[in-house]
């Protein structure tokens, strides 16, 4: 399992805040990134929701083992959930459901 956390400048966050925030997810499998321009959130807002000029944040995605990020476009998540107002209520983050779906993906054969 690999975990990628992308920190963005929402709610007054700045790159200088990332170092202390990484303590929230200190597992060695976690890689942290700072995305000043919210490029990742903008790509996924367009890909998943079809929304331009919007950046997703507080957004959680699971990918299967074959996921890769070619130069042309980001991989499509198998599962995604959010904590934002105005998005699909059935996709609202449910930690137990998210964990169960992660376990299902991890149990798939290589």
C-alpha positions in Angstrom: 0.0 0.0 0.0 1.2 3.5 -0.8 -0.5 6.6 0.6 -0.1 10.0 -1.0 -1.3 13.1 0.8 -1.5 16.3 -1.2 -1.6 19.4 1.0 -3.2 22.5 -0.5 -3.6 26.2 0.4 -7.2 26.0 1.7 -8.5 27.6 4.9 -5.4 29.8 5.1 -2.9 26.9 4.8 0.7 27.6 3.7 3.6 25.4 2.8 5.2 26.2 6.2 2.2 24.4 7.9 2.9 21.1 6.1 5.7 19.9 8.3 3.6 20.0 11.5 0.6 18.6 9.7 2.5 15.6 8.5 2.5 14.3 12.1 -1.2 13.5 11.5 -0.1 10.8 9.0 3.3 9.7 10.1 3.2 6.1 8.7 6.4 5.5 6.6 4.2 4.5 3.7 2.8 8.0 3.4 4.4 10.5 1.0 3.4 14.1 1.5 3.2 16.8 -1.3 2.5 20.5 -1.3 0.4 21.7 -4.2 0.5 25.5 -4.2 -1.6 25.7 -7.4 -4.1 23.0 -6.4 -3.3 21.3 -9.7 -4.3 17.8 -8.5 -7.6 19.0 -7.1 -8.4 20.8 -10.4 -7.5 17.8 -12.5 -9.8 15.5 -10.4 -12.6 18.1 -10.3 -12.6 18.1 -14.1 -12.1 14.3 -14.5 -14.5 13.0 -11.9 -17.1 15.8 -11.6 -16.8 17.5 -14.9 -16.3 20.9 -13.2 -13.8 23.5 -14.5 -12.4 26.3 -12.3 -12.8 24.3 -9.1 -10.2 22.4 -7.0 -11.2 19.4 -4.9 -9.8 19.2 -1.4 -10.9 17.1 1.6 -11.2 14.4 -1.1 -10.2 10.8 -0.6 -9.4 8.3 -3.4 -8.6 4.6 -3.7 -6.9 3.1 -6.7 -6.3 -0.5 -7.7 -2.8 -2.0 -8.1 -2.7 -1.2 -11.8 -3.1 2.6 -11.4 -0.4 4.7 -12.9 -0.1 8.4 -13.8 0.9 8.8 -17.4 1.8 12.2 -18.7 -1.6 12.6 -20.4 -4.1 12.3 -17.5 -4.5 11.2 -13.9 -5.6 7.7 -13.1 -9.3 7.2 -12.4 -10.0 6.2 -8.8 -11.9 3.0 -8.1 -13.5 4.7 -5.0 -13.7 8.3 -4.0 -15.3 10.2 -1.1 -15.3 13.8 0.0 -16.1 16.2 2.9 -17.3 19.1 0.8 -20.7 20.9 0.7 -22.6 20.6 -2.6 -21.1 17.3 -3.8 -22.9 14.0 -4.1 -24.2 13.1 -0.6 -23.8 9.4 -1.2 -20.1 10.0 -1.7 -19.7 11.8 1.6 -16.8 10.4 3.6 -17.8 7.4 5.7 -14.6 6.2 7.4 -15.9 2.6 8.0 -17.1 2.3 4.4 -13.9 3.7 3.0 -11.8 1.3 5.1 -13.9 -1.6 4.0 -13.4 -0.7 0.3 -9.7 -0.2 0.9 -9.5 -3.7 2.4 -11.4 -5.1 -0.6 -8.9 -3.6 -3.0 -5.9 -4.8 -0.9 -7.3 -8.3 -0.9 -7.3 -8.5 -4.6 -4.7 -10.8 -6.1 -1.6 -9.2 -7.7 
